[in-house]
Amino acid sequence: MKSKIKAIGFDFDGTLIMSEDKKAQAMVEVFQECYEIKKGVKKEYQKLIGSGMNRDEKVKSLTKTFLKREPTKKELKLIANHFGQHYQQSLNVCPLFQCTNIIKELKKQVKFIFLLSLENKKEVKQVAKHCGLSKYFDEILGGPNSKLKNFEHVLKKHHLKPNEVIYIGDSNSDVIASKKEKIKVVLINKKFHYKKIRKELEADFTFSSLCEIPKKIDQF
């Protein structure tokens, strides 16, 4: 018997807002400010997109690449704070995807709807509020907790079974994390390799954009 979907989660960066390129540029500016390093930072940061790493993990990876060492706790905090400021400033224009009406339609049909990001939770809440998105979500989750920990939180707090939840994301790590928790996952893939991607990653559903997602929950 098919389980009724009671909750839906949305990835933030790359799914609801086009922000990854802005975040890459923000990291370039941070490394230039802190270490006078600019060359190659954007390229290395882009390699980490979709990896499932939170901000601190990305900073550690970049520091190892460019400084050949681990960052100190003080450096980690400094870089994270600098990046957070750039992140919020760069999204003042609110680069939202179209079809945010999907959120409104699906919200009416489920018990709980949540927004999830790997970025700092406090900053994500501020950006979502600024862009007029926070009002649609019952809970906004983010770093430093991993997506797995946040999924576990959602299931436990709201007394949900994994097959009663659908998560909508745009990266391989979204699919992998969802599958580890046995949560159904929708992959927004813009490369049009639906069958191949779905087979390799075992996404439950694959669409080219947010606009293609069914508006009726019973279609999942």
N, C-alpha and C positions, 0 to 999 in steps of 0.2 A: 504494500500500500504506500502511495506517495505521501511523504510528510508535508505538512503545511508549513510554508515559509513564514516565520514570525519576526525575522530581523534581517535588515540589509545594511551592509557597510560599504562605504565609498573610500577609496584611496583619494588623497588630496592632490599632491604634486604630480602633474602629468596626466591625471584623469579628469579632475574638475578644473584645474587651472594649468595653463601652459607656463611652467616656471623653471624647468630644469636648465634651460640655457641661461636664464637670469641668475640662477643659483651658481652655475659654473663661473659666470663673470664675477659674481660676488666673492667667490673663493679666490679668484685671481687677485682682486683688490685687497683682500685680507692678507694674503701671503706677500703682496708687495708692500703693504703697510708694516707688517710685523717683521719681515725678513729681507725685504728688498729683492724678492724673487717673483718674477712675473712669467718668464718664458717657460712654456710647457705645462703650467699649472692647469689651465683650462682643459687641455687634452687629457691629462691624467685624471682630473676630476670626472670628466665625461665617461671614462672607463669604469668608474665606480657606480654610475647611475644604473639602477635596477638590480644592484648587488644585494640589496637588503640590509646594507650597513646603515647604522644611524650616523648622526653628525660626528660624534666623537670618534667613531671607528674610521670614518672617511678622513678626518683630520690626522689621525695616527698614521694611516696609510700614506697620505701625502707627505707628512713630516719625515717618514722613513725614506721616501723616494727622494726628496729634495735636501734634507738635512742629514740623512744617513743615521738617524737615531730616533728614539722614542721621544715624544714631547713630554715635558714636565707637567705636573698637575696645574701649575700656574699658567703655563703656556696654553694648555688645553682649554682652560677657562677663558683666557684672554681671546684666543682665536674664536671660540664658540660665541662669545659675546659680540665680537666684531662682526662675525658672519651673520649673527641674528639681526643686528642693526641693518646690515646691507640687505638681508633677505626681506625684511619688512618694508624698507624703503623702496626696493625694486618692484614690489607688488602693489604700490599705491595706486597704480592704474587698474588693478583688478583684471588680469588677463584671463577671464573666465571662458571656458568652452561654451558653445551654444548648447541648447537642449537641457538646461538646468530644470526645465519643467518636468523632466523624468523624475527628479528627486521629489517634487511635489506630488506627483501621481502615485509613486510607489509608497511614499510616507503614509498615505491614506489607507493602505492595504496591509500594513504590518504593525506589530506591537512596538517595535523599537528600531530606530535608524541611527547609525553612528558614522562619524567621520574619523579617518585614521591616517596619520602621517608619521614619518620617521623623524621629522623635524621636532624641535622643542615644542612641547604641548602648549605652553603659555603663548608662544609666538604664533602658533597655528590658530589658536583661539582668537587672537587679536586680528590676524589677517582675515579669517573667516567672518568675523564680525564686521570688519571694515568693508568687506566685499559683499555683505548682505546674505551670507550663506549660513551663518550660525543658527539662525532662527528655524532652519529646517531640520536640525539634528538634535536628538535627545542627549547625545554625549559626543564630545570631541576628545580624541585620544592622540597621544604622540610620544615623542622621545622624552627622556632617554630610554624608556621601555621599548623592547623589540616588538615587532608585530605579533610574534607568537605569544608574548606575555599579555599584550593587549587583547588578543583573541581569547585567551584563557580568562581574562578579566570579564569580558563580555558574556561568555558562556556561564561563568559562575555567578556573577552579579544578577543576571537577568534570568537565571534558571532555564537556559536554552540548551537544546541538544544540537550537536554540530550540523546535522542535516536539516535543521530549522533555520539555518543562517546562510545567506548568500553574500559574498564579498566581491566588489567590482574594482578591479585594478588594471594597471597598464604594463606591468613588468613581470618577468619570469619569477622574481622573488615573491611577488604577490601570489602567484599560483602555488609556488612551493610551500610558502608559509600556510596558506589556506589548506592545502592537502595534508600537511602535517597534523593539523587540527581536525581533519575530515570535514571541513567546511566547504560548501559548494562555492565555486569561483567562476566569475565572468571575466574574461581577458579582453581588454580593449587593445587590439593589435592593428597598427596602421600599415603594416607591410603586406597585407593581403595574402599571407600564407596560412590561411585559417586551418585547413585540414592538417597540414604538417605541424603547425604550432600546437594545435589541440591534441594531436596524437603524441607528440614528444613530451609535452608538459602535463597532459591529462587535464586540461581546463575543461570544465563542464560545458561552457558556452564561450564562443569567440565572435566578436563583432569588430567592425572597422572603426566605429565611433560610438560615443555615448548616445547619439541620436538613434542608433539602430536597436538599442535595447528595448525589449517589450515593455509596454506600460502596464500590462496585466501580470500580476504576480503568479497567477496559475499557469502562465506560459513557460515558467522555468521548470 
